[in-house]
Amino acid sequence: MTAPALLAVRDLRTTYLRASGPARAVDGVSFDVASGETVALVGESGCGKTAIALSLMRLLPRHGRIEPGSQVAFDGRDLLGLDERAMRDLRGRRLAMIFQEPASALNPVMRVGEQVAEVARVHGERSRRAAWERAVAMLRRTGIADAPARARQYPHELSGGMRQRVLIAMALLLEPALVIADEPTSALDVTVQAQILDLLRELQRETGTAVLFITHDFGVVAELCSRALVMREGRLVEDAPVERLFAAPAHPYTAELLRAVPRLAERP
Amino acid sequence: MSSEPFAGLARAMVRRVLRSTGARVACAVLALFVIAAIAAPLVAPYDPTVHPDPVLLKNLPPSAAHPFGTDPFSRDVLSRVIFGARVSLGVAAASVLIAVSLGTALGAVAGLAGGWVDAVCMRAVDAVLSVPRLLLLIALVASTGPLPVGGIILLLGLTGWPATSRIVRAEVRALRERDFVVAARAMGVARHRILSRHLLPAVAPQVLVAATVAFASVIPLEAGLSFLGLGVRPPTPSWGSIILDGADRPAQLWWLVLFPGMAIVGVVFAVNAIGERLREAVDPRQEASR
């Protein structure tokens, strides 16, 4: 390691209190993300990927708790020690998240442009008009045609792919240092998925944002990420550069996951 | 810009009200009362408070000159019912405004904060609801002595918020775990802004329905208080106090009971009919159970 990592997670443990008792969703996970890097977090449903994302955002539901002893350094600061006010200042500005379901992550009764503009507004943009202009410009950058008109529409008037572009515009508006993308394409059609992935890659190149890409799709991993973390039942089982992961998976579970990827034709 | 997002639902609400014949009639009835209340000095044939001839003109049954008859003080009952609409509807509207604002604020805070704040608010609801509202009002007026109209409004407002606060609390609790609220927090939006920009607009339709229910329940309540002599004080006419003037001989002075009574029933029916259609627009699932 040369430069200190942008994000350093050490021994993260997150517990969900269930009716049946506490359940460990994240069980002693450690990893780093460097500035500008794209890291995949892979694993099957329910293995704790989203719990990691929500732990890093400090947005766990009420019954979720980060155990003492867990350490997260972000931007050189102790993320888990920050108070709510400092955390709020980071969210959206330095650390952002793209949610899985664009349909439910947008407020149904608010114009999409206003939802993008709100990010600027809560982070110090005083002028309503300036925030709106920035939102429209960002929507245009995400490839939304006729952005000024689209910005005035409500989420239900947009297609799924367009809604996801809005969420991406919100997350990248202030060019945060790290974006956590929680399966941003799994709710979309395959053709739209490819467009959204291209867009993410392009915007990432322009802004230098690091991305923690949560997915269960190895196609996405291969296409977008330089390194992959493989997760199973709350633990990391492998942390390797993507080429090595595909060429020679070190952990049997990784190999198993790779074999589970459907192929159009088997190689001879 | 904040009213625009409801354009869709607002239109659905209006459409649903206008599609039903009953609700259309209810709107007409309500409009009639509201116009009468606003234009009372223009439409009332007589002054509602002067006693023109307490000997010759008292207790007259309905006639061409006095379509609703006269009361024991020789006042024209039609004029008193018209001016009474002003008082009864005005008191109801103002107190519902207070009750619904208070209920929305408390319900939203309780629902969003949870924990002990929620517990305190909900125990306050239980406390207010544990005593029948009319009984509570009688006890309060008995302890304060006769109140001006503003005092009546305040009392009705301060005892009417629990129903709204329960509805708002339930809605906010359901909404606060929704993705778009978590997403707003993930962008650094503060709680108070989430409340005012994301949650309250989303509960506004339910609040409107709650307001119609509150209005329909406060009309007979105010009438009851005034009938008991604890509400609006004479000579100001309210529908309840007009009935009071005929209360010692209701069989003989039936016009003092029938006409204001019909006004009370008419308004309550009309508001309930409209509120029912609004509720269906807000929550179409309820239609299935009808």
Interface residues (C-beta under 8 A of the other chain):
Chain A: M57 L59 P61 R62 R88 D89 L90 R91 G92 R93 A96 M97 F99 E101 S104 A105 L106 N107 P108 V109 M110 R111 E114 E118 V119 V122 H123 Y154 L167 M170 A171
Chain B: M1 E4 P5 F6 G8 L9 G114 E177 R178 D179 F180 V182 A183 A184 R185 A186 M187 G188 V189 A190 R193 R197 H198 P201 A202
